[in-house]
Amino acid sequence: MGNSNGVRINLANWYGKIGGGTLGLIVGGPVGALIGVLIGHQFDRGLSLGGWSSGEQFSQAARQQTFFETTFWVMGALAKADGRVSEEEIQAARSVMHQMQLRPEDVRRAIELFNEGKQPGGDIERQMGEFRRACGGHAQLVQTFLEVQFEIVLAKGSVTAAERALIWRIADSLGVGRAQLAQLEAVLLAQRHFRGRARPQPGLAASDAYKALGIEPAATDKEVKTAYRRLMNQHHPDKLVAKGMPESMQEVAKERTREIRGAYELIKERRGFK
């Protein structure tokens, strides 16, 4: 069994070369074959360096397990990034665990992972590389992961330079640019105003509602509705689970949809449309 696994791994590292060489031979003869092999080598090299894969080598259970383990490991790393784990950060981690309604053994494992992530010298790039491969190109899984991590980053109300630097490293390793990350942070900050509120509350600013939906106040009614439907679709718990989010995190996704709905209801009320 061990030898057959080794053969599969070696062949996987040659797929690009074989495919490129064959196509090159057909199109351009021996010279074309050589060029095709060189191009294929670059393709294989990209895969070996942890580029996006289809994720097909991960079963649904394996993808969910990787999501779970990476989530709490990275939360620990972020909490310790500035040298001290605050009570607010511990509470934020506990809140995620509570929302997930974890079994006692899963709570213990989540705490173990959180503590492992706090240890100095952790290989964040290796951890994120495994997570990225497991995601198999599902951008919404990456966004959901980052949204959960922001629970730690935003727990104290302000972000330190060390925390900022680490969340940038994490995002970079996932192929998320800083502008995109900044936009996500702004949306999440606005959505927090609607936490636990399915209906508009007195004193909430309409500007926060627009930010929570990622749109400008000048957006048309149609654009408001489109943004709302898009966000609700992106955060649909069942769809996220189907892509690889752990089933235990459904309540986390549901909380996000409640925040989005609260922002939308406020805009509807202020604009007077149904």
N, C-alpha and C positions, 0 to 999 in steps of 0.2 A: 504493500500500500504506500509506503514511504516513497519508493522509487517512482510510482505513477504520479504522485503529487509533484515530485521534482520535475518530471517531464512537462507537466502542465504549466508550471511556473516558467520554465525555460522557453517553451513554445510561445507563451504569452508575450515574452520579451522580444520575440522575433516576428510577431504578426505584421508589424508595419514594414519590416525589411522584405519579408516574403511577398506581401501584397504589392508593395511599391516596385520590387524587382520584376515580378511577373507582369504587371501592367506596363512597366517601362520596356520590357523585352518585346511585348506585343506591338507597342506603339513605335519604339525607336531602335529596336535591335539591341545588340550588346551594350552600346553606349547608353541607350535609354534605360536598360536594365540597371546599369551602374548608378545612374542618376536616381532611378527609382529607389534603389537600396539606400542611398544616402538620405533621401527625403524620408523614407520609412524609418530609418534609424532615429531621426529627429522626433518622429511621432512616438516611437517606442520609448525614447528617452524622456519625453514629456510625461508619459504614463508612469514611468518608474519614479519620477520626481513628485508624484502625488497630484497630478492634474485631475480634473473632473473625469470621473468614470461613469459608466451607466449605473453602477451600484448593483448590477445583476448578481455579482458574486456574494452579495449580502442577502440573507433571507430577511423576511419582514421582522422576525423576532430578533435577529442579529442587529438590524438597523435600529430598532427600538432600544435595544440594550446599549448600543453605542451612544445613542442620543441621551439616554438616561445618565450613563456614566460620565460622558463629557460635560453634561450640564452641571453636575454638582462638583466635578473636579475643577472646572474653570471658575465656578462661583467662588470656590475656596481661594483660588489664585487671585481673583479680583479683590476679594475681601482683604487679602493680606498685602496687596500691591503697594500700599503706602506704609507698610511696616506694622500696622496695628489693625486688628479686626474689631470694629466698633459693635456696640450693642444693637444699633440700627441694622447693620449688615447681618448679624446673626439672626435678628428677628425677620429680616427679609427672606433669608434662606429657610427659616422655619415656616414662614407664610407659604412659600412655594410648596414645601413638603405637605403642609396642611391642606392646601388646595388640591394636591394630587391624591389625597386620601390614601396614603401609602400603607401597606401592611407593615407590621412591626419590623420584620426582617429587612424590608426595603428601606425603612427609615434608618435602620442601623447602617445599611450599605451606603445610603446617601450621606450620612454623617462621616463615614470612613472616607468617602471620596472627597468630601469638602475639606477634611483635615489633610488628606494627601495633597490636595491642590495648594494648601497653605505652605507646604514645605518648600524651602529655598532650593533652587536648582532644578525645578520641574521643567520638563521639555514641552513647552507649550506648542511649539511647531509640530512635534510628532503627534501630540494629542489631537490637534486641529486637523492634521493631515489625515488621520484615521477617520475623524468625523466627516471630513469633506468627501472622502471616498465612499463612506457609508451613505451619504445623502444622495449620491448618484445624480447630481445636477438638479435636484429639487430646490429651487431658489426659495420657495416659501418655508421649507424646513430650516434653511439657514436664517431667514428673517425671524422665524419663531424662536430659534435658539438665541439670537442676539437680543430679542425682546425680553426673554427671561433673564439674560445676563444684566440687562439694564436695571432690573429690579435691585441688584446689588449695587451697581454704579450710582444709581440715583437715590439709594436708601437714606443717605445723610443729607440730601438736599443740595449738595454741591459735589463736584468731581475734582479730586486732586490731580496734580500733574502726573503722578505715577499711575493712577488708575486710568487716566486718559491715554497715556502711552501704551498701557497693556491692552486696552480695548481696541486701540488702533492696530496693534500687532495681531490680535485675534481676527479682526475684520479683514486685514490684509491677507492673512493666511486663508481666508474663506473667499477671497476675490471680491470683497465689498470695499469700494472706495470711501475716502473720508467724507466727501460731499454727501454720498448716499447715507453714510452712518450718521452724519450730523442731521440730515433730514429725518431719519428714523428717530433720533433722540428728541428732536423738537416735537414730533407727533406724539411720542410716548409721554413726554412731559405734559402736553395738553390733555391727553387722554386720562391722566391721573386725576384731573379735576372732576372727572365723571365716574370715578371708581365707586362702585356700590350704588350707583344712581341710574335707574332705568328711565326716570322721568326728570325733566329740567327742575333745578332747584333755584330759589331766589338768590341773586347775587352772582351767579355764574356769568362770565362774560361771553358774548357771542364770538369774540375773537378766538377764544380758547376752543370753541366748538369747531370753527373752521380749521384751525391748526390740527385738531384731533382727527379730522377727515383728510388732512393733507391738501387742502384747497385754500384759495383766496376768498376773502369776503365778497369780491366782485363776481364770483362764480354764478352762473345762471342756475335756476332751479333744476334744470335737467342735469347740469354738471354736478350739483350737490347730490342728487339721487344716484347718479352713476358712481360717484366716489363712495357713497355709502354702500351700495350693492357690491362694489369691487372689494372693499375692505371686509364686509361680512362674508363674502365668498372665500377670500384668502384665509380667514380665521375660522372657517367652519370646522369644528372639532372632528367630525367624522372624516372629512377630506384630509385633514392633517394626519390623522391616525393611519389612513390608507397609504399615505406617502412615507410613513415611518416614525411619526411622533408616538411616544409611548401612550398607551390608552389611559394610564394614570394621570396624564397631563391634560386630559380633556377639560377639566374644570378650569385650568389656567387659561385655555383658549376661550372658554365660555365667559370668563371674566373680561377678557379683552373685547368680546362681542358686546357685552353689556356696556362697556365704556363707549364703544363706537355708537351703539344705539342711543345712549344718553346724549351724546353730542349731536346726533342727527335730530333727535326730538327737540332739542333746544333751538336748532336752526329752523325746524318746521314751525315751531311756536312763534318765533320772532318774525318769520316771513309770512306765516299764515297760509301755508299750503298743506295739502294732504299727501 
